[in-house]
Amino acid sequence: MEKEKQTTVEVDKEQLEKMIKAIEDLTVRIEEQDKKIQEKDAIIQKLQRMLFGKKSEKARHAEMMANMPTLFDLEYPEESPSSARALQNIQYSRKKRCWN
């Protein structure tokens, strides 16, 4: 009987030690994940400030202007002679009013 108690006590101690070790590992893992969450929260806050802050309007304008080609670099389509003639042949006429 006493031998059975010792074996159960030893088994219980081993299980307790395993559980303590697992708890310690999990606490370390939770702390690491909390640090990652805090870092990502800081990144999100910075990006939100960049997106919605005072400088965001200036930054958008500057980015748009940087991506826009200059007027001299744009290629304009050449006018065809038929469209130029069509514009020249347009005539307007007014209905004459009758004055009594």
C-alpha positions in Angstrom: 0.0 0.0 0.0 2.8 2.4 0.9 4.6 1.5 -2.3 1.5 2.4 -4.3 1.3 5.8 -2.5 4.9 6.5 -3.4 4.5 5.6 -7.0 1.3 7.8 -7.3 3.1 10.6 -5.5 6.0 10.3 -7.9 3.7 10.3 -10.9 1.9 13.3 -9.5 5.1 15.1 -9.0 6.3 14.4 -12.6 2.9 15.5 -14.0 3.1 18.7 -11.8 6.6 19.4 -13.1 5.5 18.9 -16.7 2.6 21.2 -16.2 4.7 23.9 -14.5 7.2 23.7 -17.5 4.3 24.0 -20.0 2.9 27.0 -18.1 6.3 28.7 -18.1 6.7 28.1 -21.9 3.2 29.4 -22.5 3.8 32.5 -20.5 7.0 33.2 -22.5 5.1 32.7 -25.7 2.3 35.0 -24.6 4.8 37.7 -23.7 6.4 37.5 -27.1 3.1 37.7 -28.8 2.2 40.8 -26.7 5.4 42.5 -27.8 4.5 41.7 -31.4 1.0 43.1 -31.0 2.4 46.3 -29.4 4.9 46.7 -32.3 2.1 46.2 -34.9 -0.2 48.6 -33.1 2.6 51.2 -33.2 3.0 50.6 -37.0 -0.7 51.0 -37.5 -0.9 54.2 -35.6 2.0 55.6 -37.6 0.4 54.6 -40.9 -2.9 56.2 -39.8 -1.1 59.4 -38.9 0.5 59.3 -42.3 -2.8 58.6 -44.0 -5.1 61.0 -42.1 -2.6 63.6 -40.7 -2.0 67.1 -41.7 0.8 66.2 -44.1 -1.2 63.6 -45.8 -2.8 66.1 -48.2 0.6 67.5 -49.1 2.0 64.0 -49.5 -0.9 62.9 -51.8 -0.5 66.1 -53.9 3.3 65.6 -54.1 2.9 62.0 -55.0 0.4 62.8 -57.7 2.6 65.5 -59.2 5.6 63.1 -59.2 3.7 60.4 -61.0 2.1 62.9 -63.5 4.0 63.2 -66.8 4.9 66.7 -67.9 3.0 68.5 -70.7 5.9 68.3 -73.1 6.1 64.5 -72.7 2.5 63.8 -73.5 1.7 62.6 -77.0 -1.2 64.3 -78.5 -3.1 62.7 -81.4 -2.7 64.5 -84.7 -5.8 66.0 -86.2 -7.0 64.3 -89.4 -7.7 66.7 -92.3 -11.3 65.4 -92.6 -12.1 66.5 -89.0 -10.6 69.9 -89.6 -12.8 70.4 -92.7 -15.9 69.2 -90.9 -15.3 71.9 -88.3 -14.8 74.6 -90.9 -18.0 73.7 -92.9 -20.3 74.2 -90.0 -22.7 77.1 -90.7 -25.3 78.6 -88.4 -28.4 80.3 -89.7 -30.9 82.3 -87.8 -34.6 82.5 -88.5 -35.6 86.0 -89.7 -38.0 87.7 -87.4 -41.0 89.5 -88.8 -41.2 93.2 -87.7 -44.5 94.9 -88.0 
